[in-house]
Amino acid sequence: MQTALETPAPEKKVEQTEAGNYFVSNYPPFSFWKPDQVPVVEEVLKQPAPANIPLGVYFHIPFCRKRCHFCYFKVYTDKNAQEVKAYIDAGMREMERFTSQPYLKGRKAHFVYFGGGTPSYLSVPQLKDLTNRMKDMIPWDEAEEVAFEAEPGTLNEVKLTGIRDIGVTRLSLGVENFDDHILETNGRAHRSGEIEKAYRFARTLGFEHINIDLIAGMMNETWENWKDTVRKAIALQPDAVTIYQMEVPYNTTMYQQMKAEGKVTAPVAVANFPRLPNHRRRPLRARVHPQAQARPQRVRLLHQQVR
């Protein structure tokens, strides 16, 4: 009697995260920042203001308390008040130059966005100085949304009240995770206790929209931790949760450590997350807490697909 040998089960392939970056952090991308493009920009600015194109204003605040290990933006962690003021003054000179051109002169902002870095790193007087000068050049009294990124550890009652007073309608909290060990090992400056404290007080100030940012696949994160992070985010009942997938670009401290240790793959957690049946890409959906049904909710997915 002949017995057939059993074929061993194929070894499960585990996807690994390698260094690289697919996120465009500037628009136009840096590849367009060339001398021969300057006349193109100047020609646009000389044109009459379009009647049917909404105007958006983005202002970048490149200051942080601490640089995260996965951060690939141009940020500064060692600037004093005078240097911050010099940056604001330079930004206002640039804005004045642009708003004096026909394409922008006299227009109002349809939306305004403060990103970073950490916009909430600025003091309330610095924020008021910046926004008052901006409003003199491009009013936003009719803006549909004024968005503002914030790191929970920089927020207290005075700072949050000041942010609301300058006209911010959408507050985006860079939570990323609720576990203190994961926050620390990934280089985040805030801790979990600061998240809920900032969120609860922000809710009392009447922000029209509060978003919570999360990052899937941080160092030392597990599937159980990730599920707990999502549950805690939903329990706070924010108006939106935005999920980013962990990336390791070349200009991060995480990549520098990988390079020094001769590693090819990054020490992030997404490879250990379970895969859904048939390996099809599906969006991550969050069930809204029953008590939150009265307020519109949404989950935005940026650079994140759960397989």
N, C-alpha and C positions, 0 to 999 in steps of 0.2 A: 504494500500500500504506500503510495507516494504522498507525502505531506508537503503542501505548499508553504513556503516560508512567508511569514508575515512581513509586509512592507512597513518599515518604520515610519512613524508619522513625521511629516516634514517639520523641520525646526521653525518655530515661530519667528518671523522677522520683526525685529523691533526697530521702529523708525527713530533716528537720532537727529538732534538739532545741531546743525553745523553753523559756523560763523558766516554772517552775511546779512544783507539788509534789503528788503523790498519796499520799505516805507519811504515815500517822498516827503521830506520834512519841510520843504520850501516849494512855493509855486510862484513864478516858474522855477523849475529845478536848477541846481547850481550849474548844470551843463550849459545853460543858456546865459549865464552871467559872463558874457564876453564883450570886449570893447565894440565889436561890430554890431552888437544888439542895442547899444545906447541910442543911436539915431532912430531906431524903430520905436523905442519907448517915448522919446521926445516927440516924435511925429504924432503918436496917439494922444499925448497930453495937449497938443496944439489943436486938436479937433474939438468941435462944439460938444457940450455935454449931451449924452444920449437921453432921450425922453422916456424910454421904456426899459432901461436896464437899472436894476436896484444897485445901490452902492454899499459895499461891505468894507469895513475898516478892521484891520488886524494890527494889534500892537504887541510886540514881543518883549517880555521881561526876562532877561537872561540870568537872573540871580536866584540862588538856592542856598538853603542852610547847609546842604550836604549833597554830594554827587552820588546818585544811585549807581550800583555796579553795572546795571544794564543800560544806563543813559548814554545816548549818542548825540545829544544836542550840544550846542555851544553854550555852556553855562559857567557862571563864576560863583565861587563860594567864599571869596575873600575880599569883597568890596565893601568899603565903608559908605557912610551917608553922603559924603561929598562926591564920591565916584558914582554913586547911584544918581545923584542930582545931575552930574555931568552927562550921564547917559540919557536921562530924560530931556535935558536941554538940547542935546544933539538930535534926539528923535523929533522934538518939536520944530527945530530948524528945518529938518528934512520934510516934515509934514507941511510946514508953511510954504516951502518951495513948491511942493506938488499942488497944494490947494490954491495957489495963485495962478495955475494954468487953466485954460478954458475948459478942459475936460472935467475938472473937479470943482472949479470955482462956483460957489453958491449952492452946492449940492448938500443934501442931508443924508445921513447914514440910514440905510435900511436895517443893517445889523452891525454890531460891534463885537469884537472878540479880543479878549486879553489872554494870551497864552505865554508859555515859558518853557524851561525855567519855572519859576514860581511867582506869579503875579502877587500872591498874598504875602510874599516876602517884604513888599513895600509897606512902609508905615502909613497910617491914615493921612497924615499931612502930605506925604509924598503922593499918595493916590489922588488926593483932592487937587493938588497942584497939577498933576499930569492930566487928569480928566477935565478940569476947568479950561485948561489951555487947548485941549483937543476940541471941546465943545465950541470954543470961540471960532475955530476954523471949520469944523464939520459938525453941526448940531445933530444930536441924536434924540431930541425930544419926541420924535415920531418913529423911532426905531422899533421894529417888531421884537427884537431880542438884543440884549446886552449880556454877553456871556463872559464868565470869569473863572479861570482855573485856580484852585486853591489846594494847598497841602494842609491837612488837618492840624498838624502841630504848630502852624503859624497863626491859628485862629483862636481868638478869644472874643468876649462879648463886644469889646470896643472895636476890634478889627472887623468883625462881621457887621456891626452896625454901620461902620464907615463904608464898607463895601456896598451895603444896601443903599446908603444915602447917596452915593455917587451915581446911582441909577442902574445897578446890575439887576437883571431879571432872572438870569440863569446861572446858578452856582454849580460848578463842577468840582467835586471832591476827589482828589487823588488817593483813594483808599488802598487799592491794589490787593490787599489781603487783610484779614483780621487777626492773624497769628503773630504775636510779637517776635517769636524766634525767626520766622520767615521774613518779616519786615527787617529785622536786624541783619540777617545774613545776606540780604539783597541790597543792603545799603540805604534803606529808607530812613528818613529822619524822624518820622512820627511813630507812635505806638497806638495800640488798639483803644486804650482808654480815651485818647484824644479824639477818636473818630466819632463816637456816639455823643460826646459832650458838644463838639462843634455842630454836628448834625441837628441835635435837639434844639439848640439855641437858634440855629439858622431857620428852623421851621417857624419859630415865633416871630420872625421879622418880615414875613410875607413875601419871600422870594417866589416868583411865579413857577419856577422850575428848578429842582435840585437833582443833579445827576451824580451817580457814584461810578467811578472808574475802577475796574478790576483787571488784574493780569493773570491769565491762565498759564501755568507752567513755570512758576518762579522756582528758584533753587530751593531744595528741601521740601517742596510742596508734594503732597500725596493726593490721591484721588479722594480720600475721605476728607482731607483738609479742604480741597477745592469745593466739594459739595457743601461743607459747612460754611465756607466763605460765601457761596451763592445764597444759602439759606439766610445767613445773617444780613446780607445786603437787602434781600427782599423783605425781611422782617422790619427793617427800618422804614419801609414804604416810600422809597424815593420815586420821583417821577420818571426816572430812566436809570438803567444800568448799562454802561458801555464796557464791553469786554475786549481786551487786547490779548493777542497771543504773544508769549515771550519770544523776543528776538535777541540775537547776540551780534550786533554789528561790530565791525573791526575797530572802531574808535571807542570801545567801552573798556572799563577796567576788568570786566569779566573776560573779555577776549585776551587782554594782555596777560592775565593769569594763565589762561589756556595755552597761550603761545610759550610762556616761560616754562610750563610743565610739559610741553610737547604734545598736547592733546588736540585732537581733531574735532571731537564732538563736545558740545556744551553741557555743563552739569545742570540741565533744567529738567522739569518734570513731565512735560507733555508726552514723552515717549512711553511713560508708565501709565498713562491714562487708558482705560478700556476703550475698545473700538465698538461702534454700533454694528449690528448685523449687516452683512453684505458690503461693509466698508464704504458705504455711500456717504458723501458729505451732506450733513444736515445742519440746519441752524440750531443754535442753543435757544431754548425757550424757557422762560421762567413763569411759574404760576404765581399770580398776584395774591397776596394775603387778603383774605375775605374782607377785613376792615378797610382795605385800601381801595375798594372798588369805586368809591365815590370820586377818586382822583384819577385822571388819565395816567396810564402806565405804559412804558415801552422798554424793550431791551434792544439796544443798538449793538451790533456786532461789527467791530472794526478789526480786520486782519485776523479773524478767528473763525475757524470752522471746526466743529466737533465731528470726528469721524465715527 
